[in-house]
Amino acid sequence: MQTVDPKRAVTQISQRLSLRKPQAEALRRLDDIVTLIAPSKETDVEGARQAVRQVYGDLPDAAFEDFERDFPSVCFALATGVGKTRLMGAFISYLYMIGKSRNFFVLAPNLTIYEKLLSDFQPNSPKYVFRGIEAFAHNAPLIVNAENYEEGRGVRGTDLFGREGAIINIFNISKINSEVRGGNAPRIKRLQEYIGDSYFSYLSELDDLVLLMDEAHRYRGSAGARAIAELKPILGLEVTATPKTVGSKSQAFRNVVYRYDLPDAMEDGYIKEPAVGTRANFDPKSVDEATLEHIKLEDGINYHEHVKVALETYARQHNVRVVRPFMLVVTQDTTHAREVRDFIESEAFFDGRYKGRVIEIHSKLTGEESDENAQRLLNIEKGGDTDIVIHVNKLKEGWDVSNLFTIVPLRASASDILTEQTLGRGLRLPYGKRTGVAVVDQLTVIAHDRFNALIELAREGNGVTRRLKTVTIGEGGDVPASKPVLVTAPSVIEQMVLQAEAQVSPTYGQVQTSPAGELAESAPPFRFRKPEEVKLARTVLSVVMPEMSRQVSSIRDLADPKVVQRITQTALAAQKLQDGLFPSVTEEEAAAVVEEVCKRFVEQTIAIPTLTITPKEQVSFGFNRFDLDLKSWNYQPLSKELMIQVLRTEERQMISGEAGGEAQRPEDYLVAKLMDFPEVDYDSHAAILYDLAGQVVAHFRAKYPDEEKLREVLRGHARPMAEAVFAEMKQHMWRGQTSYRVTVNAAFDQLRPQTFDGSGPETMRKFTEAPERLSDIRRFIFTGFRKGCYQMVKFDSDTERKMAVILERDPSVRLWMKPGPNQFRIFDADGNTYQPDFVVETDTAKLIIETKRASDMADPAVLRKADAAALWAFIATEFHARKSGDKPWSYLLVPETAVLENATLNGLVATHVREADMNLRARYDIE
């Protein structure tokens, strides 16, 4: 295969795999290390050790002293939930693309992780680690594993069609690390006739074998280390969330070249926020140990049921899949676990309602997680029929699930609770990213007797928050020593006036300079030069043009001689107010200046109409009668307050059992909370409110015939119940056919100056040059545009930069811009403002373009904004462009995978135009 330049390979892989910030940084460091040591069978290990130590020995996020093996081996310690498997895929892609290796050996610590790796390395997997990698698009890597290696496919080095490519061996450590019954060597080390040696020996003789160790802390034992050394790889790449050896006398790894811990992942929003919960105003010392455990279990269930309905409510509100949560109870030993299960399934625990919804899982006597148990835990995420998992002792790796939200540790110390073995298993986000809803984004530990100790340990930095981060100032530090630079980017037409002012007098406005002191690229000059003419041009642009935008039907009207004359007279009148009775320019000179300013204004401005949409009459709406889905509602009587504190931010939340005074009838608890929603009018909707509240009351009355218990449930959980009910009400809302009036306030809008942070060295950069590290792209101000309405632009992603390259090269594009805040007045269905990535004018049309990651194309928030923008484009076309003879508007939602070097705007339009929803158009009946 044709090799790729290493730096280019890093850029391509980071883009194609949509690597997160820590994954991209780990890949960059691998590139650095490969350059430093040039791994091969002949590598001087001691020299390589010295080279790596010199670079990564003193970094705050690294701790390298030694390879700790007979070959170069480095560790990347990434927190649970950040994506270590995808990172291994990036490592393999990089080493293959640069021609360093085509033979890889991936080691798994147990059967569960082994099977997960096999799945994730298959092209038909939804989590395929190479999706988007061009080198593997038509020639996927050959996967050799414990079940097929004896067929000889890996030795032949080709697939079934004879094509050569990457070969990835995936094995469970037990396959090479243990002797079989009778003292014989493992099968992988036995003689294979088709190669005249064992497969293990064949691998060890390869001159480009790279070893990747998943959960690397599991391979530091003598047997594991010995087996790995016998493979004789040219390079070892270790990934783990816990870079220290297992056992009572654990030792920290000494070969860590990059460390990204839980606090970093929490701060960057890649995982859930850990929180600790307790009962408000409760003294755990006031009860014995058994009673305390019962109270913790009951409060854990109360919180678990609270989470369950909150997740269902969120799913209904945002049209996403429903996540079914479970609660984890960590016990001391198997006897303790049996006692806890007997209590949970007894009539004394919420009348036995959790019988049959509990799984009890024990570790082996050695403390290791069995493969069977880990698989059962993984199945919980898919099934949704388990509320409680009882587990003994610390949890092992291999079953990171996204539907664990509540942990009840019994008889555990505060330091044990804050370990990554306890918290790490439940930190994965259910939707892959933070939602902004605390319950959905949070993992809560119920720990009445350890509450204060946990808060203090978190503050001290035990496991959850390390010591306060330091900020270094100076060259190469977090904050540059140079004075902050604020860069103002005017529109091209504004820049033309600024340049004219600077040419005629130094007392006028200055052309924006870059942080390095160099002038930004010049805009086309005006023909006039006299100071009084420049002053008139400024009056036209700043004073007259905003008013004229409301008087003409189209920006093209600025070329009309009558409009030019009107602008001239208005500008001269404004000038007289400043200069007195005697004008400084003649009317003929003024007319020439105005004509040129208007001509250039039309040439350099994309006319965005300012629209207002108002209903012609009062909007009528209501709610149709429907049956609530209450199957998952299992709230328990709550007579006390639960207090939840987020460990990192120390923000507190209360789940209260005292939600208000006594209601006359049970339904009133819920109706009172439903009336708090602004969309609910009691006088108009009382019948449907009491119908729905009656369904809820009937549901819980069947569970709690005792009237007082029933009221405790309703009183204590009325608010989350109301939120869940209202989420369903919105799905059954009807609206009257109300027509709307569209008012065109202005035919075009002024292009406002945009302000950027220009701090740091070499901030200015040609837009055709990608940053060396794509994660730094927001630091740069890009220049060199010929068709931009602005000559300085900041991009949020390299995909946006590449889209700008396409727009600059496309001959059909006349103008484009990346709008600043408030340039558009588009609002989505939730009332949030929407600022698109690009606005483009071609010879025949105007386009709003949004670029997104391919994985975000179906995101509900993205689709809501897309619907709003498509509707705006429809309105702007029908009620402004067609009436004024202007160009029609369209909206494009473009995935990053389509923003290719050979793409054209017409090709993107043909594939990615999003039409306004016909139902929306019919409902609004816009006139």
Helices and strands as residue ranges (DSSP letters): H 6-16, H 21-37, H 45-56, E 63-64, E 73-78, H 84-97, E 103-108, H 111-120, G 134-136, E 142-145, G 149-151, H 153-156, E 167-172, H 174-177, G 187-189, E 191-192, E 197-198, H 199-204, E 209-214, G 216-219, H 222-231, E 235-240, E 255-260, H 262-268, E 273-279, G 284-286, H 289-318, E 326-331, H 334-344, G 350-352, E 358-361, H 371-383, E 388-392, E 404-409, H 414-417, H 420-423, G 424-426, E 442-446, G 448-450, H 451-460, E 486-489, H 492-504, H 531-539, I 540-544, H 545-548, G 555-559, H 561-579, H 587-604, E 610-615, E 621-623, E 642-646, E 652-655, H 667-674, H 682-703, H 707-731, E 733-735, E 740-746, E 754-757, E 764-766, G 774-779, E 781-783, H 798-809, E 813-817, E 826-827, E 833-834, E 838-842, E 846-852, G 854-856, H 860-876, I 877-881, H 882-884, E 889-895, G 896-898, H 905-912, H 918-924
